[in-house]
Amino acid sequence: MFDKTRHALLFISATLLFTACGSSGKNVHAPQPYRPLDLSHKSDSFKQGAHDGCATAAEIYKKNHELFNNDFEYNEGWWAGRRNCEGQPYAEY
């Protein structure tokens, strides 16, 4: 009897453990609605990066690798432009 109880307890524990790790079914990476970037207080380098990143999102690959690797503002702008324009018609910044 002790053996059956131990197996049942082990089975229930394993079932609870594995079902707790399941997906909720929600898409946590759902695309965000398009909003033009506010570039009014951004540096020229950030603006250029946003322009190039947006072009890249529109499948017109554009990146200044020197600036991307060495200029934080350009890099941040490039990623912001790419994320913001992904899946949207090409919009010049």
N, C-alpha and C positions, 0 to 999 in steps of 0.2 A: 504494500500500500504506500509506503514511504517513497518508493521509487516512482510510482505513478504520479503522486502529488508533486514530487520534484520535477518530473518531466513536464507536467501541466504548467507549473509555475515558470519554468524556463521558457516554454513555448509562449506563454502570455507575455512575459517580459520582453522576449525577442520581438514579438509582434508589435508591442507598444513602442519599443525602441525604433524599429524601422519605419513605422507609420508616422512617427514624430518628425522624421527627417524629410518627409515628402514636400512637394511644392504646393503652394497655395493656389496655383493656377493663374495668379495675377502677373501681368507683364510689367516688371519693374523698370524696363527700359523703353517704355512707350515714348514715341516722339513727342516733343513739346511743340506747342503751336508757334508758328513763325512770328517773330517780332523783330523789326529792324533794330540793329545794334545802336545804342546811344554812344556816338563817338565824339560828342561835343567836348568832353574833358579828357580825351585820350591823346597820347603822344602821336607824332607823325609815324613813328615806327610801329606802334600798335595799329594805326589805321592802315598802313601798308600791309601788315600781316593779316588783318581782317579781310582786306580786299583779295589777297592771294588765297587765303583759306576758303573764302566764299567761292572763288573761281574753281578751286580744287573740288569743292563739294558738288559743283555743277559739271564735273568731269572734264574740266579744263585745267590740267595739273599745272600749278604755279606755286613755287616755293623758292625763296632765296635761302639756300642751305647755309650759307655763311651767317646770315642774320638769324636764321632759325636756331642754329647751334650756339650762337654767341650773344644774342640780344634778347633778353628776357621779354621785353615789351613786344617785339615782333613775334616771338614764339607764342605768347599769350593771345595776341591778336589773331594769329593764324588759326589757333585752335578755336577761338571764339567765333571767328568767321566760318570755319568749317562746320562746327556744331550748329550754328544758327541757320546756315543756308542749306544744310543737308536735306535733300528731298524737295527743295524749292526751286522754282525757276531762278536762273542766275540774276542776282541783283548786285549792281556795282556799288561799292562803298567809296 
